[in-house]
Structure formats: C-alpha cells, structure tokens
Amino acid sequence: MFNAGGLDAVIIVTPHALHFEHAMLAADAGLHVFMEKPMVTSSEQAHDLAKQFGELGKVFIVGYNTPCMPEFEDLRDAIRNETFGKLELISGYLSQDWMNLTAGT
C-alpha cells in the first residue's frame, strides 16, 4: 500500500508493538505520519523515528486526545487567567490503571 503511489500521508492505528515497523515503512515511502499513542515501545525507537522523519522533512505527529478533556481545558483556563496567581512551575501526574483494566485481553 505504501509504495502503490498516490498517498501523501498515513494514519497508523495498529497495535502499538507494530507502530515502529509501520512508521519506518511509511518513512521509506516518503509519507507524512499521524500515529495514535502510544508512539512506540522503546525510547530507542522513538529517537530513531525522530531522526528519520527529521532527515526526511516529513511531518510525524503522535495523537493524544487527553488534553482535550474538559478537566484539562478548565485547568488550562485557570492557569491562563492566573486563578492560582502567576505560576512559574507546574508539575503534574496522570495515571491510568490500564495494566489491570486490560489484563487478559
């Protein structure tokens, strides 16, 4: 499919263990990529993709929709409006119980 021609970009939504391989195939075909999270399974793969797409001058984006949730929008507005005063540092932690919620699936 990548080499059939006529494509400018692909969206990669396969299982995350396949993301690196599929992104490299897209890069070899000279395509832009939108990839659903998680990006890849190792930092080495992430660095390799960043280098590859940087050298190609192609767009590589990882989709992450959590910042679009109402809770994050409210927090962003409160920070912008200085509801908590003028902040110089913000540290956050987001946790999901995905290992237990997906065990055995």
C-alpha positions as CSV (number, residue, x, y, z in Angstrom):
1,M,0.0,0.0,0.0
2,F,2.8,2.4,0.9
3,N,4.5,2.0,-2.4
4,A,1.4,1.9,-4.6
5,G,1.6,5.7,-5.1
6,G,-1.0,8.4,-4.7
7,L,-0.5,8.8,-0.9
8,D,0.7,11.9,0.9
9,A,0.3,10.6,4.5
10,V,-0.9,7.7,6.6
11,I,-2.6,7.3,9.9
12,I,-1.2,4.4,12.0
13,V,-3.7,2.9,14.4
14,T,-2.3,-0.6,14.6
15,P,-1.3,-2.3,17.8
16,H,1.5,-0.2,19.4
17,A,4.0,-3.0,19.1
18,L,3.8,-2.6,15.3
19,H,4.0,1.2,15.3
20,F,7.7,1.4,14.7
21,E,7.8,-1.0,11.8
22,H,4.8,0.7,10.2
23,A,6.2,4.2,10.6
24,M,9.5,3.1,9.1
25,L,7.7,1.7,6.1
26,A,5.8,5.0,5.7
27,A,9.1,6.9,6.0
28,D,10.7,4.6,3.4
29,A,7.8,5.6,1.1
30,G,8.3,9.3,1.9
31,L,5.0,9.8,3.6
32,H,3.8,12.0,6.5
33,V,2.5,10.1,9.5
34,F,-0.1,10.6,12.2
35,M,0.3,7.9,14.8
36,E,-2.1,7.1,17.6
37,K,-0.5,6.8,21.0
38,P,1.4,5.1,22.4
39,M,4.1,6.1,19.9
40,V,6.4,3.1,20.2
41,T,7.7,0.6,22.7
42,S,11.1,1.9,23.5
43,S,12.9,5.3,23.7
44,E,15.5,4.0,21.1
45,Q,12.6,3.5,18.6
46,A,11.3,7.0,19.4
47,H,14.7,8.6,18.8
48,D,15.1,6.6,15.5
49,L,11.8,7.8,14.2
50,A,12.5,11.4,15.2
51,K,15.8,11.2,13.4
52,Q,14.3,9.5,10.3
53,F,11.4,11.9,9.9
54,G,13.6,14.9,10.7
55,E,16.0,14.0,7.9
56,L,13.1,13.4,5.5
57,G,11.5,16.7,6.4
58,K,8.2,14.9,6.8
59,V,5.5,15.6,9.4
60,F,5.3,13.0,12.2
61,I,2.6,13.5,14.8
62,V,1.5,11.4,17.8
63,G,-2.2,11.8,18.6
64,Y,-3.0,12.3,22.3
65,N,-6.6,13.4,23.0
66,T,-6.5,13.6,26.8
67,P,-5.6,17.4,26.7
68,C,-9.0,17.9,25.0
69,M,-10.9,16.6,28.0
70,P,-13.0,19.2,29.9
71,E,-10.9,18.8,33.1
72,F,-7.7,19.8,31.2
73,E,-9.5,22.7,29.4
74,D,-10.7,24.0,32.8
75,L,-7.2,23.7,34.3
76,R,-5.6,25.4,31.2
77,D,-8.1,28.3,31.5
78,A,-7.4,28.7,35.2
79,I,-3.7,28.9,34.6
80,R,-4.1,31.4,31.8
81,N,-6.4,33.5,33.9
82,E,-3.9,33.3,36.8
83,T,-6.6,31.9,39.1
84,F,-3.8,30.4,41.2
85,G,-1.6,33.5,40.8
86,K,1.4,33.8,38.4
87,L,2.8,30.3,38.3
88,E,6.4,29.7,37.5
89,L,6.4,25.9,37.6
90,I,3.7,23.3,37.1
91,S,4.2,19.6,37.8
92,G,1.6,17.1,37.0
93,Y,1.0,13.4,37.2
94,L,-1.6,11.5,35.1
95,S,-2.2,7.8,35.9
96,Q,-4.4,5.2,34.4
97,D,-4.9,1.7,35.6
98,W,-4.6,0.3,32.1
99,M,-2.5,-2.7,33.1
100,N,-5.2,-4.1,35.4
101,L,-8.1,-2.9,33.2
102,T,-6.7,-4.8,30.2
103,A,-5.1,-7.8,31.8
104,G,-6.0,-11.0,29.9
105,T,-7.4,-9.2,26.9
